[in-house]
Amino acid sequence: MRNYFYSLTILLILVPILSFSQNPTKWRGPDQNGYYPDTGLLTEWSAGGPEVLWQYSKLGEGYSSPSFGNGRIYVSGMEDQTGFVYALEQDGTLIWKAPYGPEFYESYPGSRGTPVIDGDKLYMLSGKGHLSCLSSNSGQVIWRKDLLREYGGRNTEWGLAETLLIHGDKLICSPGGREHNLMAFNKATGDVIWTTKALGEVSAYCSPLLVEIGGRNLIITHMADHIIGLDGDTGKLLWSHSHPNRYSVHPNTPLYHDGQVFCFSGYGKGGAMLQLNADGSKVEQLWYSETMDSRMGGAVFIDGYMYGSGDSNREWQCIDWNTGKVVYESKELGNGVVIAAEGLLYGYSQRGELALIKPEPSSFNVISKIKISAGSGQHWAHPVINNGRLFVRHGNALIAYKIR
């Protein structure tokens, strides 16, 4: 009996610890592909939309998404040209807010990157190039780097916009300098682990993708004029593929499936399907699509098809992953962001429409649709699904919907 109570005590101590333990958060879900693992979700909404659980409307300006860790919700915003991280309870109550550095306040002002949570640490990059490691418990600064001043990074026209990537003990970022083009910092200390010249191009608003292939950890990202592949452990440039567009704007994280990677951007440029070789050290182009030219809304892959909306080509599209053939196009919903869960799409248009869509290769089937009225500015932030809730950020507001 004594051993039973001892074991029960240890279990009760460990349960909250284990429930909060996690892998580092990633941009657009655990596989970086916009697909969330939640189940038991609503298959249609009422006329007024899913139930609003709560709304927090004091985030300042910004376009980032929320992230989740340690039983809390973290989101970034800008007040008076300073970037802040806001830590919220699960019911939307503010726990603390802490500054992480000067934010981009010129054209389209506000926070860009989404906080990355890794246990007791939080990582954030400002549009002005300030890279910060904060305590995820209090917001206190642990270490900080100025990528532009210390490492010759070069800012972009609309400010550095990158959600950082953690790979093992490394924190990966893209300063865009001629010498320090991409860098890996020790996530605990801020010491440089590796740095690479790559092609010396300015960064392009892209949050990098990490894939494992043939025993290699491969980082794939867009820079100003090329898609590049790096060895994630050493920073060695393995390959590049030319992909310029008019403004060197390539915010979409590439989509990866079964050794193939689709890299795409807006302004009419479209996307290239690249085939990786066995260990990811080389690529060849399989096909090209000018129609899938999403500027910043991403795309998702489901059952052999890719779904997303364009920029110059403003329609929502279903594209055959293997051939690049456009199966159909639809203007039933304004163009914008797309994520997915449990086989359904969630579209968030630049007109503020929030829609639940059944992705079929035969037709674009909008099941339910509402209009987001709370918040301010552009409808650009990528929604996130977490624990049966759909989170939509619109400027100064974060809205939590019950979808389970």
Protein Blocks (a to p, Z undefined) as FASTA:
>chain_A
ZZmmmmmmmmmmmmmmmmmgccdddeeijnonopafbehiafbdcfkopadfbdcfbebp
ajbdcddeehiacddddeehiacdddddfkopafbdcdfbdcdfbeoiadfbdcddehja
ccdddfkopacdddfklopafbdcdfklmnopacdfkopadddddehjaccddehpaklm
bccddfknopafbdcfklopacehiacddddeehiacdddddfkbccdddfknopafbdc
ddddfkopafbccddeehiacdddeehnopadddddfkopaccdfbdcfklmcfklopad
eehiacdddfklmcccdddfknopafbdcfkbccdddddeehiacdddfkopacdddddf
kbccdfbdcddfededjdfbccddeehiacddehjbccdddfZZ
